[in-house]
């Protein structure tokens, strides 16, 4: 199962795939934010309520969520638009993550793919087995999928969060899923697809911030989104190979021989190597962007892989940590006798740490690592 899954996996999207994904994500953003904005406006929340004591519980929760976005002297209008953006992003994020699970067969019944009868497979089951109405079953199936995944990855799928107070309406949900379906399955299998979703969702925000920066300068809260850039995969490999990979090869005493052997590699030979640890089990075969060290120092020694720590202090969608996972998987296999299916959990438990000012980025990092661990355990 693992070799079959990894044989379909690709490390990065090509230019045409990225451009198509950018168009789809932009369309999804416009559609979902229009719908969220419309629903909030229908509840008269496009302006601040004068008397909050008369509001029902759900509306009060929405008011509190918008006020939270408007802290530090921002207006209600600013908070309203920030909340719309965050809710929209959370919905798109979840749907894209679910699609990534579906194409890998990690979800029994699809919740984002509509059949000719107007139902998703999961919704159809609810209609037939629990006698739910068709309109109710579609969102109920989506909610159940989120709740099930929240048990393992709460940061992304927790429906009790403030950004989960508004669901897309039925028509919008179907349209969003249709947009997801315009993207080929092989794109959703790529390691970097959710990183590009994250960047493309923020393109409009980045453009606005650049104009603001040129005109009047940026506020402190503008800094995180203004510095969101997706690191190219070759840069991730170069930096990780020459830190974590080099550390391990120093530990085994192989570094100099491996670096000298790789000097004869062509660019294609460095770029293209098997992703599966069964096909490229050795660090020497996998970390092919090694370069000679300018200064030879004492190797960093360790007794067990659990002592290794990798931290990305601006993790974004987890691109560096995902690649570090692949390197660490090979180290654990070489240095321990743990069953292969237990190693992914050990890596997440002991080795990888990520920090980011943008909680949405942390959501993606956590999910990407969860997805990688699922692939590695299969």
FENMO-V909907 format. One record per pair of residues at least 6 apart in sequence whose ideal C-beta (glycine too) atoms are under 7 Angstrom apart, sorted by the first residue. I is the first residue (numbers start at 0). GAP is how many residues later the second one is. Records with the same first field share a line. If there is no record, write none. Layout:
I = GAP, GAP
//
This chain:
0 = 377
1 = 274, 376
2 = 273, 275
4 = 99, 370, 373
5 = 269, 270, 369
7 = 181
8 = 180, 182, 266
9 = 176, 179, 180
10 = 180, 222, 264
11 = 178, 179, 180, 221
12 = 8, 174, 177, 179, 180, 183
16 = 170
17 = 178
20 = 162, 166, 175, 179
21 = 178
23 = 155, 158, 159
24 = 172, 175, 176
25 = 174, 177
26 = 152
27 = 64, 148, 151
28 = 59, 63, 172
30 = 141, 144, 145
31 = 56, 59, 60, 136, 140, 144
32 = 51, 52, 55
34 = 133, 134, 137
35 = 48, 51, 52, 130
36 = 47
38 = 127
39 = 6, 22, 44
42 = 16, 19
44 = 17, 18, 21
45 = 34
46 = 29
47 = 28
48 = 6, 14
51 = 8, 11
54 = 8
60 = 104
61 = 103
64 = 18, 97, 100
65 = 10, 13, 14, 17
66 = 12
67 = 94
68 = 10, 13, 14
69 = 6, 8, 9
85 = 77
86 = 76, 79
88 = 112, 271
89 = 73, 74
90 = 77
91 = 109
92 = 63, 267, 270, 271
93 = 52, 62, 63
94 = 17, 81, 82, 85
95 = 84, 98, 101
96 = 59, 97, 270
97 = 9, 13, 14, 47
98 = 13, 81, 89
99 = 88, 93, 94, 271
100 = 6
101 = 8, 10, 11
102 = 82, 85, 86
103 = 85, 271
105 = 268
106 = 38
108 = 12, 13, 16
109 = 10, 11, 12
110 = 9, 11, 30, 31, 34
111 = 8, 65, 68
112 = 7, 64, 68
113 = 6, 60, 63, 64
114 = 6, 9
117 = 16
118 = 8, 15, 18, 19
119 = 18, 21
121 = 19, 23
122 = 14, 15, 18
125 = 6, 11, 14, 15
126 = 7, 10
131 = 8
134 = 35
137 = 32, 35
138 = 28, 31, 34
142 = 16
145 = 11, 13
146 = 12
148 = 8
149 = 7, 8, 9
151 = 218
152 = 213, 214, 217
154 = 207, 208, 211
155 = 207, 210, 211
167 = 8
186 = 6
190 = 131
191 = 41, 127
193 = 123, 170, 174
194 = 35, 121, 122, 124
195 = 34
197 = 119, 163, 166
198 = 29, 31
201 = 23, 26
204 = 20
205 = 19, 20, 22
208 = 9, 13, 16, 17
211 = 6
212 = 13
217 = 8
223 = 133, 134
224 = 133
227 = 88
230 = 88
235 = 83, 84, 87
236 = 52, 86
237 = 51
239 = 80, 83, 84, 87
240 = 46, 48, 49
241 = 48, 49
243 = 66, 80, 83
244 = 38, 42, 45, 82
245 = 9, 44
246 = 53
247 = 35, 83
248 = 6, 9, 34, 35
249 = 49, 50
250 = 48, 50, 51
253 = 30
257 = 26, 32
258 = 31, 33
261 = 26, 28
264 = 23
269 = 18, 19
272 = 7, 12, 13, 15
273 = 6
276 = 52, 53, 56
279 = 6
280 = 49, 52
281 = 48
282 = 44, 47, 48
285 = 41, 44
286 = 40
301 = 6
304 = 23, 26, 27, 30, 31
305 = 40, 44
307 = 20, 43
308 = 42, 44
309 = 11, 14, 41, 42, 43
310 = 42
311 = 8, 9, 42
312 = 42
313 = 42
314 = 6, 39, 40, 41, 46, 50
315 = 40, 45
316 = 44, 47, 48, 51
317 = 36, 46, 47, 50, 51
320 = 31, 33, 44, 48
321 = 46, 47, 50
323 = 28
324 = 22, 27, 44, 47
327 = 19, 23
328 = 14, 18, 47
331 = 6, 11, 14, 15
332 = 7, 10
337 = 8
340 = 36
343 = 29, 32, 33
344 = 28
347 = 21, 25
351 = 17
353 = 8, 11
355 = 6
//
